[in-house]
Amino acid sequence: MDTAAAALPAFVALLFLSPWPLLGSAHGQFSAGGCTFDDGPGACDYHQDLYDDFEWVHVSAQEPHYLPPEMPQGSYMIVDSSDHDPGEKARLQLPTMKENDTHCIDFSYLLYSQKGLNPGTLNILVRVNKGPLANPIWNVTGFTGRDWLRAELAVSTFWPNEYQVIFEAEVSGGRSGYIAIDDIQVLSYPCDKSPHFLRLGDVEVNAGQNATFQCIATGRDAVHNKLWLQRRNGEDIPVAQTKNINHRRFAASFRLQEVTKTDQDLYRCVTQSERGSGVSNFAQLIVREPPRPIAPPQLLGVGPTYLLIQLNANSIIGDGPIILKEVEYQMTSGSWTETHAVNAPTYKLWHLDPDTEYEIRVLLTRPGEGGTGLPGPPLITRTKCAEPMRTPKTLKIAEIQARRIAVDWESLGYNITRCHTFNVTICYHYFRGHNESKADCLDMDPKAPQHVVNHLPPYTNVSLKMILTNPEGRKESEETIIQTDEDVPGPVPVKSLQGTSFENKIFLNWKEPLDPNGIITQYEISYSSIRSFDPAVPVAGPPQTVSNLWNSTHHVFMHLHPGTTYQFFIRASTVKGFGPATAINVTTNISAPTLPDYEGVDASLNETATTITVLLRPAQAKGAPISAYQIVVEELHPHRTKREAGAMECYQVPVTYQNAMSGGAPYYFAAELPPGNLPEPAPFTVGDNRTYQGFWNPPLAPRKGYNIYFQAMSSVEKETKTQCVRIATKAAATEEPEVIPDPAKQTDRVVKIAGISAGILVFILLLLVVILIVKKSKLAKKRKDAMGNTRQEMTHMVNAMDRSYADQSTLHAEDPLSITFMDQHNFSPRYENHSATAESSRLLDVPRYLCEGTESPYQTGQLHPAIRVADLLQHINLMKTSDSYGFKEEYESFFEGQSASWDVAKKDQNRAKNRYGNIIAYDHSRVILQPVEDDPSSDYINANYIDGYQRPSHYIATQGPVHETVYDFWRMIWQEQSACIVMVTNLVEVGRVKCYKYWPDDTEVYGDFKVTCVEMEPLAEYVVRTFTLERRGYNEIREVKQFHFTGWPDHGVPYHATGLLSFIRRVKLSNPPSAGPIVVHCSAGAGRTGCYIVIDIMLDMAEREGVVDIYNCVKALRSRRINMVQTEEQYIFIHDAILEACLCGETAIPVCEFKAAYFDMIRIDSQTNSSHLKDEFQVLTVSKTSFMTYHNLFWALGILLKKVFQVKFITFDPVLNTIHISFIIHII
């Protein structure tokens, strides 16, 4: 035994080195692949598997071996199980075979153990097309004896497929014995004991269905044969059913339940018996995924009872072909589902419920059972609302009070509203005195059976009606008229209260309250004193009350104190009681002070030739304290009548001695004493040559006589009362006194100089006034003559314009690029050879947009049709007749006030964002901002989209930002990608803030925006500012220009439209075609903003259609934002501005081109014998009066500068750095 073991390596080496010739078979001829192992396995092209655990050993009949003597003699391949561990395998690979016909593989085998134990297992594996190894198709295990047994392999795999047979020996747990194979033959005829399978075909099935393979074999199915379906990865599937087809064939069925994509693989049929095995070719199980749309259906149209969809089924998940398309839909809140087959790309679902949400999916089907895929993604959409069936019934008034009415109505169901979103609105209107009326509509809670209309005026007939509204229509009830109950009246108008003061009485009258709120029954007036100029008057005391009947609106209050302020409270009463009181303060007049009685009393104490000393006694105040005492000296003349003491008129005008002497006054004030200087009687010397409070008391003339007067004065605010009395008389002296200088001569020189100066000044002023009056009359006469001479020329011009526009209309119909009205009349052709920037002569030098036709973009009514540009002048003159009554009537026909809902703007959190409570944004056209995080109300800004001429949402009309909305304003600029901001207001006008300064002078940060002013260009009537706009988190810098028109006056409209038209042209040239809406604002965003937008739109319309439709344009703007174009004056200004643009066009010439343009203008046309200069001057003569006045002003200024500075061309327009022909004509 040891000798045999030692010889084994040499034997193995000899085995693999010796050549193995192919041998024939004793049983017959066999093809390549067979082997008798006489010359070793290599001679038969057999190979050991490189990846097995150990190798087969070749036993040669010519060489000694170590095997037990009972083992068979001869050459074969063997495995000794005792040398290896359980589970280890050795594989011997036959050469790859490609057979074209039926064949059989026959071989011998044995499994032997000396003790009869299990030596292991012999497995036969068949690998197809070098694929993975599947499970064995045949095997034998256990002790079979020491004699060779035969087995057959019927492999039904044919060319072009190839296969390889592998013999595998697997060691069992007994580890004792041998496994051997020998005499492998490939026979060219069918096997005798093993059936041959016919070709196994591919099976195609839809996912989720059962797949069945049917294997048909030649021969009869034996009971002890084992049948199974083998998957390429080794999985075995048991047979489901077998049956004999005839005596030579049988069929076996294999079923795979509810297959999926993971089951898609190669399968083959295997049958096994003790004598051999049969194996079929591999067939493919193809699992098709039923198709499913990738995208949901697309909604094409929607109505109250239908939905039009596009199936959108071209892109699918799964496999085709698609043989059936179906639409499946249901209510999102329902449980039923309907499915309709569809044979077109679009489909309309009928008979749906209004305002109902539906879920719509598409089903696709491919051939085969289970070919219908899962529904595609859903389209969830809602049908439109339908018009309400009717208004609520049983509308009745439940309660009437002075300022409220309660209204009841029936509950509203879906069968009435035909929409889940609906509004119940109560509209009311009433008329009050002074031609005042009010109309309003209140949205009610649809679920409430009752609602209260508040804030109604008392004692007023109110017309009520209910409106049921949904997005598709409305139903109105009949009007019901109810009179509200009386209430306490409103206050008496403060402006109607008038008090007339006297010294001891007050006359008070008033008017009935503006809101009587019923029938006035009486008036009640309570009054009391609240203060007095005289400290001695008591002001504390209870108020007194008087009552007047309803028809008595005045009263006289007697026995009052002078100089005392009384407070009056007046209130009216109805049957409901007294209303609020109106207060007024009225002060009685003060009285003159009371002087002591000097009658019969000689107040003279001492007298000299030039003085007299008198006794002054203090006066008694009456209504106001004494403010001053005055001593008045009156010279006696023989022809004058003496005044009676105690009964005379006082001297109200204080005259100094100097003024009395120069002016010839008969009296002068010798002194003025403060009241504190005379608390008790005291002497005073008249003529003591001293000055008292600015009054000189000169010595008296000895040869003259004088009356001495003493007067007391009380003065408060603007009221002064004086009382006076003559207290002494000084007679003229009879003896000659010493020479005393005359005081009058001391002031002669000063008086003469002052008189001469005043005379010269008065003469100069009178001369200037006369010159101005004469100049003005001459200018007026000259203007009148000029206007009369040009009236006939204008008539011919308008007729020519009319004919030209008729020709132009024909051109427009044929050629969109035909010449415009201004081209036809050659108003500005002088630029076409000299400037690239002024190349066209259209109304506005901006890019043209072709229009499809000349249809007005507004709903033009029969009463307000569009007006041809050729007829515009005649139309405006007609409308201005009778004090512009035509414009007045047309403007008053516009709807005034709210015309759409503005619920969002009215929310409490948005009120602070509105500058004015009555100019806010409609819901349907408002600009909706992207909300800021955690602030759902941040989507609101007081701004509305406005359509331009054939450009939807070309403008945004908004208010001037307030402090709270500056950040929102820049958010809107960024979101809408606007490049131009138009501002037509100043920050402060008439002392009121009109707009908050929302831009920086340098750089400013507003929230997450950084705004930098990079350039400011100040011009004559507007300023252009250029900003860069950056936002945190965005790698982008945008340029925004602000055009700030500063020429709009604080009141009314601009004096002329030239500056505004130039401003509009500049904005148009600066706005990029790809930019967002132009943001236009004034203060409220309605009046001036509307003027700008209407003029801009109408100039485009005149340019492209030859007509203007101002009325319907304003009407359209008012449907987007409230009260656009706020006044009749603005409405007229729009007409004048468009007329000026049409008549004058663009007359600006760049300075560098003026010389060439001028010579082109003065060139005489040989056909018309006229020049462009003359034609343009004729246009000037028919321009409006304001334009001519402005023109003449510059004409006069130009002449003056020409004479002073010796220049010829002086009228320079800094608006566009140009010279205006209309101003230079007269200078030339």
Secondary structure as the mmCIF struct_conf table of DSSP 4:
data_model
#
loop_
_struct_conf.conf_type_id
_struct_conf.id
_struct_conf.beg_label_comp_id
_struct_conf.beg_label_asym_id
_struct_conf.beg_label_seq_id
_struct_conf.end_label_comp_id
_struct_conf.end_label_asym_id
_struct_conf.end_label_seq_id
HELX_RH_AL_P HELX_RH_AL_P1 ASP A 2 LEU A 17
BEND BEND1 SER A 18 SER A 18
STRN STRN1 SER A 25 SER A 25
TURN_TY1_P TURN_TY1_P1 ALA A 26 HIS A 27
STRN STRN2 GLY A 28 GLY A 28
STRN STRN3 PHE A 30 CYS A 35
TURN_TY1_P TURN_TY1_P2 ASP A 38 ASP A 39
HELX_RH_3T_P HELX_RH_3T_P1 PRO A 41 CYS A 44
TURN_TY1_P TURN_TY1_P3 ASP A 45 ASP A 45
STRN STRN4 HIS A 47 GLN A 48
TURN_TY1_P TURN_TY1_P4 LEU A 50 TYR A 51
BEND BEND2 ASP A 52 PHE A 54
STRN STRN5 VAL A 57 VAL A 59
TURN_TY1_P TURN_TY1_P5 ALA A 61 GLN A 62
BEND BEND3 GLU A 63 GLU A 63
BEND BEND4 LEU A 67 LEU A 67
TURN_TY1_P TURN_TY1_P6 PRO A 69 GLU A 70
BEND BEND5 MET A 71 MET A 71
HELX_LH_PP_P HELX_LH_PP_P1 PRO A 72 GLN A 73
BEND BEND6 GLY A 74 GLY A 74
STRN STRN6 TYR A 76 ASP A 80
HELX_RH_3T_P HELX_RH_3T_P2 SER A 81 ASP A 83
BEND BEND7 HIS A 84 HIS A 84
TURN_TY1_P TURN_TY1_P7 PRO A 86 GLY A 87
STRN STRN7 LYS A 89 GLN A 93
HELX_LH_PP_P HELX_LH_PP_P2 LEU A 94 THR A 96
STRN STRN8 MET A 97 MET A 97
BEND BEND8 ASN A 100 ASP A 101
STRN STRN9 CYS A 104 TYR A 112
TURN_TY1_P TURN_TY1_P8 GLN A 114 LYS A 115
BEND BEND9 GLY A 116 GLY A 116
STRN STRN10 GLY A 120 VAL A 128
TURN_TY1_P TURN_TY1_P9 ASN A 129 LYS A 130
BEND BEND10 ASN A 135 ASN A 135
BEND BEND11 ILE A 137 ILE A 137
STRN STRN11 TRP A 138 THR A 141
BEND BEND12 GLY A 142 GLY A 142
BEND BEND13 ARG A 146 ASP A 147
STRN STRN12 LEU A 149 VAL A 155
TURN_TY1_P TURN_TY1_P10 TRP A 159 PRO A 160
BEND BEND14 ASN A 161 ASN A 161
STRN STRN13 TYR A 163 VAL A 171
TURN_TY1_P TURN_TY1_P11 GLY A 173 GLY A 174
BEND BEND15 GLY A 177 GLY A 177
STRN STRN14 TYR A 178 LEU A 187
BEND BEND16 SER A 188 TYR A 189
BEND BEND17 ASP A 192 SER A 194
HELX_LH_PP_P HELX_LH_PP_P3 PRO A 195 PRO A 195
STRN STRN15 HIS A 196 PHE A 197
HELX_LH_PP_P HELX_LH_PP_P4 LEU A 198 ASP A 202
STRN STRN16 VAL A 203 ASN A 206
TURN_TY1_P TURN_TY1_P12 ALA A 207 GLY A 208
BEND BEND18 GLN A 209 GLN A 209
STRN STRN17 ALA A 211 THR A 218
BEND BEND19 GLY A 219 GLY A 219
TURN_TY1_P TURN_TY1_P13 VAL A 223 HIS A 224
STRN STRN18 LYS A 226 ARG A 231
TURN_TY1_P TURN_TY1_P14 ARG A 232 ASN A 233
BEND BEND20 GLY A 234 GLY A 234
STRN STRN19 ASP A 236 PRO A 238
STRN STRN20 GLN A 241 ASN A 244
BEND BEND21 ILE A 245 ARG A 248
STRN STRN21 ARG A 249 LEU A 256
BEND BEND22 GLU A 258 GLU A 258
HELX_RH_3T_P HELX_RH_3T_P3 LYS A 261 ASP A 263
BEND BEND23 ASP A 265 ASP A 265
STRN STRN22 LEU A 266 SER A 273
TURN_TY1_P TURN_TY1_P15 GLU A 274 ARG A 275
STRN STRN23 GLY A 276 VAL A 279
STRN STRN24 ALA A 283 ARG A 288
HELX_LH_PP_P HELX_LH_PP_P5 GLU A 289 PRO A 291
STRN STRN25 ARG A 292 PRO A 293
BEND BEND24 ILE A 294 ALA A 295
STRN STRN26 GLN A 298 VAL A 302
BEND BEND25 PRO A 304 THR A 305
STRN STRN27 LEU A 307 GLN A 310
BEND BEND26 ASN A 314 SER A 315
STRN STRN28 ILE A 316 ILE A 317
BEND BEND27 GLY A 318 GLY A 318
STRN STRN29 LEU A 324 MET A 331
TURN_TY1_P TURN_TY1_P16 THR A 332 SER A 333
BEND BEND28 SER A 335 SER A 335
STRN STRN30 GLU A 338 VAL A 342
BEND BEND29 ALA A 344 PRO A 345
STRN STRN31 THR A 346 LEU A 349
BEND BEND30 HIS A 351 HIS A 351
HELX_LH_PP_P HELX_LH_PP_P6 LEU A 352 ASP A 353
TURN_TY1_P TURN_TY1_P17 PRO A 354 ASP A 355
STRN STRN32 GLU A 357 THR A 365
BEND BEND31 PRO A 367 GLY A 368
TURN_TY1_P TURN_TY1_P18 GLU A 369 GLY A 370
STRN STRN33 THR A 372 THR A 372
STRN STRN34 LEU A 379 ARG A 382
HELX_LH_PP_P HELX_LH_PP_P7 THR A 383 PRO A 388
BEND BEND32 MET A 389 MET A 389
BEND BEND33 LYS A 393 LYS A 393
STRN STRN35 LYS A 396 ILE A 400
BEND BEND34 ALA A 402 ARG A 403
STRN STRN36 ILE A 405 ASP A 408
HELX_LH_PP_P HELX_LH_PP_P8 GLU A 410 LEU A 412
HELX_RH_AL_P HELX_RH_AL_P2 TYR A 414 THR A 417
BEND BEND35 CYS A 419 THR A 421
STRN STRN37 ASN A 423 ARG A 432
TURN_TY1_P TURN_TY1_P19 GLY A 433 ASN A 435
STRN STRN38 GLU A 436 MET A 444
TURN_TY1_P TURN_TY1_P20 PRO A 446 LYS A 447
BEND BEND36 PRO A 449 PRO A 449
STRN STRN39 GLN A 450 VAL A 453
BEND BEND37 HIS A 455 HIS A 455
HELX_LH_PP_P HELX_LH_PP_P9 LEU A 456 PRO A 457
BEND BEND38 PRO A 458 TYR A 459
STRN STRN40 ASN A 461 ASN A 470
TURN_TY1_P TURN_TY1_P21 PRO A 471 GLU A 472
STRN STRN41 GLY A 473 GLU A 476
HELX_LH_PP_P HELX_LH_PP_P10 SER A 477 GLU A 479
STRN STRN42 THR A 480 GLN A 483
HELX_LH_PP_P HELX_LH_PP_P11 THR A 484 GLU A 486
HELX_LH_PP_P HELX_LH_PP_P12 PRO A 491 PRO A 493
HELX_RH_3T_P HELX_RH_3T_P4 VAL A 494 SER A 496
STRN STRN43 GLN A 498 SER A 501
BEND BEND39 GLU A 503 ASN A 504
STRN STRN44 ILE A 506 ASN A 509
BEND BEND40 LEU A 514 LEU A 514
BEND BEND41 GLY A 518 GLY A 518
STRN STRN45 GLN A 522 SER A 532
BEND BEND42 PHE A 533 ASP A 534
TURN_TY1_P TURN_TY1_P22 PRO A 535 ALA A 536
BEND BEND43 VAL A 537 VAL A 537
STRN STRN46 GLN A 544 LEU A 549
TURN_TY1_P TURN_TY1_P23 TRP A 550 ASN A 551
STRN STRN47 HIS A 554 PHE A 557
BEND BEND44 HIS A 559 HIS A 559
HELX_LH_PP_P HELX_LH_PP_P13 LEU A 560 HIS A 561
TURN_TY1_P TURN_TY1_P24 PRO A 562 GLY A 563
STRN STRN48 THR A 564 THR A 574
TURN_TY1_P TURN_TY1_P25 VAL A 575 LYS A 576
STRN STRN49 GLY A 577 PHE A 578
STRN STRN50 THR A 582 THR A 587
HELX_LH_PP_P HELX_LH_PP_P14 THR A 588 ILE A 590
HELX_LH_PP_P HELX_LH_PP_P15 ALA A 592 PRO A 593
STRN STRN51 THR A 594 THR A 594
HELX_LH_PP_P HELX_LH_PP_P16 LEU A 595 PRO A 596
TURN_TY1_P TURN_TY1_P26 GLU A 599 GLY A 600
STRN STRN52 SER A 604 GLU A 607
BEND BEND45 ALA A 609 THR A 610
STRN STRN53 ILE A 612 LEU A 616
HELX_LH_PP_P HELX_LH_PP_P17 PRO A 618 ALA A 619
STRN STRN54 GLN A 620 GLN A 620
HELX_LH_PP_P HELX_LH_PP_P18 ALA A 621 ALA A 621
BEND BEND46 LYS A 622 ALA A 624
STRN STRN55 ILE A 626 GLU A 635
TURN_TY1_P TURN_TY1_P27 PRO A 638 HIS A 639
BEND BEND47 ARG A 640 ARG A 640
HELX_LH_PP_P HELX_LH_PP_P19 THR A 641 GLU A 644
TURN_TY1_P TURN_TY1_P28 ALA A 645 GLY A 646
BEND BEND48 ALA A 647 MET A 648
BEND BEND49 VAL A 653 VAL A 653
HELX_RH_AL_P HELX_RH_AL_P3 TYR A 657 GLY A 663
TURN_TY1_P TURN_TY1_P29 GLY A 664 GLY A 664
BEND BEND50 PRO A 666 PRO A 666
STRN STRN56 TYR A 667 LEU A 673
HELX_RH_3T_P HELX_RH_3T_P5 PRO A 675 ASN A 677
BEND BEND51 PRO A 679 GLU A 680
STRN STRN57 ALA A 682 VAL A 686
TURN_TY1_P TURN_TY1_P30 GLY A 687 GLY A 687
BEND BEND52 ASN A 689 ASN A 689
STRN STRN58 ARG A 690 TYR A 692
TURN_TY1_P TURN_TY1_P31 GLN A 693 GLY A 694
STRN STRN59 PHE A 695 ASN A 697
HELX_LH_PP_P HELX_LH_PP_P20 PRO A 698 ALA A 701
TURN_TY1_P TURN_TY1_P32 PRO A 702 ARG A 703
BEND BEND53 LYS A 704 LYS A 704
STRN STRN60 TYR A 706 VAL A 716
TURN_TY1_P TURN_TY1_P33 GLU A 717 LYS A 718
STRN STRN61 GLU A 719 LYS A 730
HELX_LH_PP_P HELX_LH_PP_P21 ALA A 731 ALA A 733
BEND BEND54 THR A 734 GLU A 735
HELX_LH_PP_P HELX_LH_PP_P22 GLU A 736 VAL A 739
HELX_RH_3T_P HELX_RH_3T_P6 PRO A 743 THR A 747
HELX_RH_AL_P HELX_RH_AL_P4 ASP A 748 GLU A 814
TURN_TY1_P TURN_TY1_P34 PRO A 816 LEU A 817
HELX_RH_AL_P HELX_RH_AL_P5 PHE A 821 GLN A 824
TURN_TY1_P TURN_TY1_P35 HIS A 825 ASN A 826
BEND BEND55 PHE A 827 SER A 828
HELX_RH_3T_P HELX_RH_3T_P7 PRO A 829 TYR A 831
TURN_TY1_P TURN_TY1_P36 GLU A 832 HIS A 834
BEND BEND56 ALA A 836 ALA A 836
TURN_TY1_P TURN_TY1_P37 THR A 837 ALA A 838
BEND BEND57 ARG A 842 LEU A 844
BEND BEND58 VAL A 846 VAL A 846
BEND BEND59 GLU A 852 GLU A 852
BEND BEND60 PRO A 857 TYR A 858
BEND BEND61 GLN A 862 HIS A 864
STRN STRN62 ILE A 867 ARG A 868
HELX_RH_3T_P HELX_RH_3T_P8 VAL A 869 ASP A 871
HELX_RH_AL_P HELX_RH_AL_P6 LEU A 872 MET A 879
TURN_TY1_P TURN_TY1_P38 LYS A 880 LYS A 880
HELX_RH_AL_P HELX_RH_AL_P7 THR A 881 GLU A 892
TURN_TY1_P TURN_TY1_P39 SER A 893 SER A 893
BEND BEND62 PHE A 894 PHE A 894
HELX_LH_PP_P HELX_LH_PP_P23 PHE A 895 GLU A 896
BEND BEND63 GLY A 897 GLY A 897
BEND BEND64 ALA A 900 ALA A 900
HELX_RH_AL_P HELX_RH_AL_P8 ASP A 903 LYS A 906
BEND BEND65 LYS A 907 LYS A 907
HELX_RH_3T_P HELX_RH_3T_P9 ASP A 908 LYS A 913
BEND BEND66 ARG A 915 TYR A 916
TURN_TY1_P TURN_TY1_P40 GLY A 917 ASN A 918
BEND BEND67 ILE A 919 ILE A 919
TURN_TY1_P TURN_TY1_P41 ASP A 923 SER A 925
STRN STRN63 ARG A 926 ILE A 928
HELX_LH_PP_P HELX_LH_PP_P24 LEU A 929 PRO A 931
STRN STRN64 VAL A 932 VAL A 932
TURN_TY1_P TURN_TY1_P42 GLU A 933 ASP A 934
STRN STRN65 ASP A 935 ASP A 935
HELX_RH_3T_P HELX_RH_3T_P10 PRO A 936 ASP A 939
STRN STRN66 TYR A 940 GLY A 948
TURN_TY1_P TURN_TY1_P43 TYR A 949 GLN A 950
STRN STRN67 ARG A 951 THR A 958
HELX_LH_PP_P HELX_LH_PP_P25 GLN A 959 VAL A 962
HELX_RH_3T_P HELX_RH_3T_P11 HIS A 963 THR A 965
HELX_RH_AL_P HELX_RH_AL_P9 VAL A 966 GLU A 976
TURN_TY1_P TURN_TY1_P44 GLN A 977 GLN A 977
STRN STRN68 CYS A 980 MET A 983
BEND BEND68 THR A 985 THR A 985
BEND BEND69 LEU A 987 LEU A 987
STRN STRN69 VAL A 988 GLU A 989
TURN_TY1_P TURN_TY1_P45 VAL A 990 GLY A 991
STRN STRN70 ARG A 992 VAL A 993
BEND BEND70 CYS A 995 CYS A 995
BEND BEND71 TRP A 999 TRP A 999
BEND BEND72 ASP A 1001 ASP A 1002
STRN STRN71 THR A 1003 TYR A 1006
TURN_TY1_P TURN_TY1_P46 GLY A 1007 ASP A 1008
STRN STRN72 PHE A 1009 PRO A 1018
BEND BEND73 ALA A 1020 GLU A 1021
STRN STRN73 TYR A 1022 ARG A 1031
TURN_TY1_P TURN_TY1_P47 ARG A 1032 GLY A 1033
STRN STRN74 ILE A 1037 PHE A 1045
BEND BEND74 TRP A 1048 TRP A 1048
BEND BEND75 ASP A 1050 VAL A 1053
BEND BEND76 TYR A 1055 TYR A 1055
BEND BEND77 ALA A 1057 ALA A 1057
HELX_RH_AL_P HELX_RH_AL_P10 THR A 1058 SER A 1070
BEND BEND78 ASN A 1071 ASN A 1071
TURN_TY1_P TURN_TY1_P48 PRO A 1073 SER A 1074
HELX_LH_PP_P HELX_LH_PP_P26 PRO A 1077 PRO A 1077
STRN STRN75 ILE A 1078 HIS A 1081
BEND BEND79 SER A 1083 ALA A 1086
HELX_RH_AL_P HELX_RH_AL_P11 GLY A 1087 GLU A 1105
BEND BEND80 GLY A 1106 GLY A 1106
STRN STRN76 VAL A 1107 VAL A 1108
HELX_RH_AL_P HELX_RH_AL_P12 ILE A 1110 ARG A 1120
BEND BEND81 ARG A 1121 ARG A 1121
TURN_TY1_P TURN_TY1_P49 ILE A 1122 ASN A 1123
BEND BEND82 MET A 1124 VAL A 1125
BEND BEND83 THR A 1127 THR A 1127
HELX_RH_AL_P HELX_RH_AL_P13 GLU A 1128 CYS A 1144
STRN STRN77 ALA A 1148 PRO A 1150
HELX_RH_3T_P HELX_RH_3T_P12 VAL A 1151 GLU A 1153
HELX_RH_AL_P HELX_RH_AL_P14 PHE A 1154 ILE A 1162
HELX_LH_PP_P HELX_LH_PP_P27 ARG A 1163 ILE A 1164
STRN STRN78 ASP A 1165 ASP A 1165
TURN_TY1_P TURN_TY1_P50 SER A 1166 ASN A 1169
STRN STRN79 SER A 1170 SER A 1170
HELX_RH_AL_P HELX_RH_AL_P15 HIS A 1172 THR A 1181
TURN_TY1_P TURN_TY1_P51 VAL A 1182 VAL A 1182
BEND BEND84 SER A 1183 SER A 1183
HELX_RH_AL_P HELX_RH_AL_P16 THR A 1185 PHE A 1205
BEND BEND85 LYS A 1208 LYS A 1208
STRN STRN80 ASP A 1213 ASP A 1213
TURN_TY1_P TURN_TY1_P52 PRO A 1214 ASN A 1217
STRN STRN81 THR A 1218 HIS A 1220
HELX_RH_AL_P HELX_RH_AL_P17 ILE A 1221 ILE A 1224
TURN_TY1_P TURN_TY1_P53 ILE A 1225 ILE A 1227
#
